[in-house]
Amino acid sequence: MELLLEGFKKAIEMILSGDREILEITLLTLRVSITAVLISTFIGVPAGMLLGLSKFPGRKFILALINIGMGLPPVVAGLWITLFLWRSGPLGEFSWLYTPTAIIMAQVLVSLPIVTALTSTAFQQINPKMILQVKALGATKFQLYWILMKEVKLALLAAVIAGFGRIIAEVGAAMMVGGNISGDTRILTTSIVMEVSKGNFDVALALSFILMALAFVITFSLTYLQQRKRSI
């Protein structure tokens, strides 16, 4: 208990003192996490909609792969991204390994299946009679998709929240592809692991409180938006 209180006080001190390194780590964490969840949303929602509403050969197999991907171990995602970004890999010429871009790619890989799968499930639960009714009223494809998205907006926001939760807590892939380089690729989760390995448990706890505070604020905001839409 004493150690927890010490870590909490340390977190307050770091924030109030305006520690530059902590500020940089926090801002980088926010940048890569928000970018990754936006990419996962922009890809996962349309993909989930397509899988949820369409019928085509191999659809069930693709859904099975996506569901398996929901449990993809972060270190495996990190390994695949590393192989792709390695100098001899397909994307090696871009020199993205050990950069924030690599961390974003790894985070997208672990969160995209979650957003896609939950979105697909949401659209599969729509009553087919409603779709026929909207079409009968002369709605264009764009209008149809927009109406259906409004119908499942609560589930879509839940998918985004779940994807963000996976991203903000991710450490294995980020460590593997980012290298935890100070001032460049060090984020809150990798910093916590480093401080624990050094025996600085008070600093590690302080960083964990900052990370949890960020996760709480963003998740609370998304949840508020979700429930606000419900009441409208």
N, C-alpha and C positions, 0 to 999 in steps of 0.2 A: 504493500500500500504506500509506503514511504517513497519507493522508487517511482510509482505512478505520479504522486504529487510532485516529485522532483522533476519528472519529465514534463508535466503540465506547466510548472513554473518556468522551466527552460523554454518551452514553446512561447509563452507570453513574453519572456525576455527577448527572444529572437525577433518576434514580431515588432515589439515596441522599439527595439534598438535599430530597426531597419537594416538588419544584417544583409549585406549585398549578395553574398553567396546564396543565402536562403531565398532571397527575392528572385534571383536568377533561376534557381532550381524550381521554385513554385511556378513562375511564369512559363518556363519550358514545359513543365508538367501539364499546365492548362492548355498550352498551345498544341502540343502533340495529341492530348486526349480529345480536345474539342475537334481538332482537324480529323482525327481518326473516326470519331462518332459521326461527324457530318458525312464523310466519305461512305461509311457503312450504311448510313441512312439513305443517301442518294442512290446507292447501288442496291441495297437490300430491300427497300420498299417496293420499287418497280419489279425487281426479280420475284419477290414474294407475292406480289399481286398477280404476275403472270402465272406463277405456279399454282396459286390458289384458285384462279378463275379459268384457266385453260386446261384442255385435255389433249395430250399428245403422247406418242410413243416414248417411253423412257422417263416419263414424268415421275412415276413412283420411285424409280431408281435414283433420280436426281434428288428427290425429297429425302430419301434414305441417306444419301451422302451428306446432305446439308444437316440432317439431324445428328449424324455421326460427328460432323464438324463442330457441333455445339459443345462437345466434350473434348475438343482437340487440346492436348496438353500444350501450354505456352512454349515449353522448351522445344517441342517438335516444330511448332510454327516458326520459332527463332532459327532452328536448324535449316528449314526450307528456305527462309528468306536469306540466310547467310549463303547458302549454296547458289541462289540466284544472283546475289550481289557480289560474290567472290570474284576476284580478278578474271578467272577463267570461266565464270558463269555467264548466263545469257545477258545479264544487265551489268556486268562488271565494268564496262566502259564508262558508266556514269559515276563511278566512285561514290556510291551512296552508303556503303557499309561504314559503320561507326559514325553515322550522322543522324540527326533527328528524323530525316526522311525514312531511314531504315526502321526506326522505332515506330513511326506512323504506319508503315507497311505491315509490320508484325502485329500491331494492335488491330488493324483492319482485318487481318487474317483470322484473329481469334474472335472478333465481335461480329463480323459479317454473317456467319452462319446463324447466329442468335437472332439478329434483326430479320434476316430472310425467313427463317423458320417460323418465328412468331407472327410475322406479317402474313405468310402463307396460310397459317392456321386461322387467322382472323378472317381472311377473305373466304376461306372454305366454309365458314360458319354462316355466311350470308344466305338467306333463303333464296333459292333459285327463282321463286315466283316473283320476288321483288325485282330481280334483274329483268325478267320478262316484262314486267309492268313498266319499268323505266324505258325499256326499248320500245314498247308499244306506244308510249307517249311521244315518240319521235326524237329521243335524245341522241346526240352524236356520241361517238366513242369517248371523246374527251369528257363530255358532260356525264356520261355513264360512269366513267372511272372516278370523276370528281365526286359524284353523289355517293358512290360506294366507299370512297376514302373517308368522307364525312360520316358515313354510317359506322365505320370501324375505327374512328379517330382515337378513341380511348385505348384500344388494343395497340394501335400504331405507336402511341406515346409510351405505352408499356414496353414495347419492343425496343424503343430507343433508350429507355431507362435501363433495361436489362443489358443492352449493348454497352452503354456507358459504364455500368457497374463492372462489367468484365474488363473494360479498358483501364479504368482508374486503379484497379487492384493488380494489374498485370506487372510482373517483375522478371520472370525467367527469360522471356523472349526479348524484352528491352535490354536486359543485361547482356544477352548473347549478341544481338545485332548492333547495340549502341556502344557497348564497351564501358559504360559508366565513366566517361571522360569529363573531368571537372571543367566547367565553363562551356561545355559543348553538348554532351549527351547525358549528363547526370540529371535524373529526375527524382522525385520524392521516394518512390518505391526502391529504386536501386541505391539511393543514399541510405535508406534505412538498413538494408542488407549490409552495406559497407560498414556503417557505424556499429552494428551488432558484431560483425567479424573483428572489429577493432576493440570491442569491449566497452564502447561508449554507449551504455544502455540509456543514460539520461538523454543524450542527444537523439538517439534512435526513437525513444518515446516521444520526444518533442516533435520530431519530424512526422511521427505517426499521428499525433494530434492535429498537426497542420493538414496532413493528407485527409484525415477523417472530416475535418472542418470543410475542406473544399468539396469532398464527395457529398457531404450533407447539404451544403448550400445549393449545389447544382442539381442534385436529385430532388431536393425539396422544391426547387423552382419548377422542374419538369412535372413533378407530381401536382403542384398547385395549378399549373397550366392544364394538366389533364383533368383534374377535378372541376376546375373553373369551366372548361368546355362542357363538362357533363351537366353543369347546372344551367347552362345557357339554353 
